[in-house]
Amino acid sequence: MANKKVGKGLKFTVLCLIALTQLFPLYWLLTYSLKSNAEIFGDNIVGLPRMWKWENYISAFTGTNLSRYFLNSVFYSAATVIVGGVLAAMAAYAMTRMKWKLKEKVYSFFMVGIMIPAQAALLPLFQILDKTGLKGGYLGLLIPYIAGSLPMSIMILSGFYKGIPREIEEAACIDGCGIFRCFVMIILPMIKPALATASIFSFLGTWNELMLANTFVDSDIYRTLPVGIMSFAGQYSTDWGLIGAGMVIATLPTIVIYALLSNQVQQSLVAGAVKG
């Protein structure tokens, strides 16, 4: 009994240390956003602010275009999650539940997209978007974002589709359901956990993306939040507390999204483990 208690105590201690290690960057970011440059670069790097500068958040919204950048990021992320999720769900269904000759080759084609880094496709994408006149607007970012979200989403959804018994679809077809109605009414409700997992990956990838947004967008009107926060750094002086406030604002939606969908993600992981 004594050994078991000691073992549990050690596990609890290790888990607490891991939790503190994971939470410390968030604590540091929050305190960083409420300090002045003197405190950030002085002797109070980690401690609580001596003077709580809430005006950093006010300046972030009133003195910059942060609200515009925030709304742009919300638009890009929401469009990528919705459009990419619908396309990935239908494509994965066609490649795993329907019989046609080239489905394996098409699936392999999508999986190649996971292995190709975005940096390798940057120049061809730039040339294509520039020649078609799409560079610099909303579509110039939405098209690469949606296309980039498809391979991972298809991989996640395909693994989940394979675990669904075919007898469910056969029974629906006997009752008079067509393919589209069977997909919408029966299959989609069953893959909610997998859709939530794919949506989180798509959202995080779009919300935090910097390279494409910094390359394809020229106008301040279409800038995303990461690019907008990067522009806060001045050539000769920088208000680092203001940048910290912007980073806190940019971090909050990711925490909220994960909190809302975490149960669905856990169900997806458990379901995949049981079916595997």
Summary of the structure (lengths in Angstrom):
residues: 276
radius of gyration: 23.3
end to end distance: 35.9
largest distance: 73.9
contacts: 794
relative contact order: 0.14
helix: 76%
strand: 0%
